[in-house]
Amino acid sequence: MSGRRIAMVGADALPSAARVHNALLGGARNYRSDRELARQLLALSPTLADRLCARRAFAGRAVRWMLVAGIRQVVDIGAGLPVPGDAHEIAADAAPDAHVLYIDNDPVVVAARLIHGSVSVHADVRNPRCLLRSAAVRGLDLQRPVGLLLTGVLDHIKDSYEVAQILNQLRTATPYGSVLVLSAYADNDEEKTREAVNLYRSRVGPLIGRARDEVASWFAGWELVAPGVSSPQSWRLQSPVPDAHPWEWAAAGLNLPPGHRVAEAGT
Ligand SMILES: C[S@@+](CC[C@H](N)C(=O)[O-])C[C@H]1O[C@@H](n2cnc3c(N)ncnc32)[C@H](O)[C@@H]1O
């Protein structure tokens, strides 16, 4: 097949969550259809790219925090396409002996990460036990604490109860000392944002906003760490950016033995 034919397939492909996200971040791993949708989304919601960058900054701080706390295995679930500031870059700086694994249900993401030289696994977060088994084949040691990073991925799961079940299964399948870090898109009734969300849903798939209490309830069994469920711009920053109407939630929890509360990891 000629390169020209491949280019046409790419240009004609339907937008995907990973490639649209990459286009919104200014990356080059996307097709014309992804860039066109990104352009329309930005027209409706001009701060969207900045907000995605703030989420990435939160994920970066959270990975550094878990590495400083002693975690040496990081599993980035719904990792998306490679972009600067990914978990393995933070690990190379903060804890070069740490093992970073990327997981996504989009084969394009998995292939791109493999080409990039990362350990990359094709799995679906909706089947956490199978996901962890696949990760174990690629070197994840389930006898040692794991840092689970789920940013921008749970938004694609419609049923909040299913999310709670997934997080509970991840907790019971990983040893004490493991850490969960997640972000969740916040319910937002601003009209332009609603239009952007509806456009995204019509072209890519589900994108679900959650209430703060709903996100807090997902941490049943996990020890939610300070500052609790907050905005990405205020999570563990010395000078948090006040935000009366967060567009997204950010939070982390520890998997601790029952009744065991410790001085907070990384402090
Ligand atoms: C918006 S991107 C987020 C990328 C990155 N985690 C971030 O926060 O910048 C969402 C990613 O989740 C992946 N994804 C969506 N549903 C998934 C599922 N059920 N299991 C695994 N990955 C999923 C998509 O393929 C995409 O790469």
The ligand as an SDF file (V2000), in Angstrom:
LIG
                    3D

 27 29  0  0  0  0  0  0  0  0999 V2000
   -8.3710   12.5470   26.9440 C   0  0  0  0  0  0  0  0  0  0  0  0
   -7.1380   11.3060   26.7680 S   0  0  0  0  0  0  0  0  0  0  0  0
   -6.2450   11.5460   28.3080 C   0  0  0  0  0  0  0  0  0  0  0  0
   -4.7480   11.4090   28.1360 C   0  0  0  0  0  0  0  0  0  0  0  0
   -3.9360   11.6130   29.4030 C   0  0  0  0  0  0  0  0  0  0  0  0
   -4.2610   10.6090   30.4080 N   0  0  0  0  0  0  0  0  0  0  0  0
   -4.1100   13.0010   29.9890 C   0  0  0  0  0  0  0  0  0  0  0  0
   -4.7680   13.1360   31.0210 O   0  0  0  0  0  0  0  0  0  0  0  0
   -3.5610   13.9580   29.4580 O   0  0  0  0  0  0  0  0  0  0  0  0
   -8.1020    9.8530   27.1440 C   0  0  0  0  0  0  0  0  0  0  0  0
   -7.3890    8.5450   26.8190 C   0  0  0  0  0  0  0  0  0  0  0  0
   -8.1220    7.4810   27.4370 O   0  0  0  0  0  0  0  0  0  0  0  0
   -8.2000    6.4050   26.5290 C   0  0  0  0  0  0  0  0  0  0  0  0
   -9.3860    5.6130   26.8930 N   0  0  0  0  0  0  0  0  0  0  0  0
  -10.6930    5.9330   26.7470 C   0  0  0  0  0  0  0  0  0  0  0  0
  -11.4770    4.9540   27.2250 N   0  0  0  0  0  0  0  0  0  0  0  0
  -10.6360    3.9820   27.7020 C   0  0  0  0  0  0  0  0  0  0  0  0
  -10.8420    2.7130   28.3090 C   0  0  0  0  0  0  0  0  0  0  0  0
  -12.0840    2.2410   28.5130 N   0  0  0  0  0  0  0  0  0  0  0  0
   -9.7610    1.9830   28.6750 N   0  0  0  0  0  0  0  0  0  0  0  0
   -8.5040    2.4480   28.4560 C   0  0  0  0  0  0  0  0  0  0  0  0
   -8.2500    3.6360   27.8670 N   0  0  0  0  0  0  0  0  0  0  0  0
   -9.2980    4.4040   27.4920 C   0  0  0  0  0  0  0  0  0  0  0  0
   -8.3130    7.0550   25.1590 C   0  0  0  0  0  0  0  0  0  0  0  0
   -7.9280    6.1810   24.1180 O   0  0  0  0  0  0  0  0  0  0  0  0
   -7.3420    8.2230   25.3240 C   0  0  0  0  0  0  0  0  0  0  0  0
   -6.0500    7.8890   24.9510 O   0  0  0  0  0  0  0  0  0  0  0  0
  1  2  1  0
  2  3  1  0
  2 10  1  0
  3  4  1  0
  4  5  1  0
  5  6  1  0
  5  7  1  0
  7  8  2  0
  7  9  1  0
 10 11  1  0
 11 12  1  0
 11 26  1  0
 12 13  1  0
 13 14  1  0
 13 24  1  0
 14 15  1  0
 14 23  1  0
 15 16  2  0
 16 17  1  0
 17 18  1  0
 17 23  2  0
 18 19  1  0
 18 20  2  0
 20 21  1  0
 21 22  2  0
 22 23  1  0
 24 25  1  0
 24 26  1  0
 26 27  1  0
M  CHG  2   2   1   9  -1
M  END
$$$$
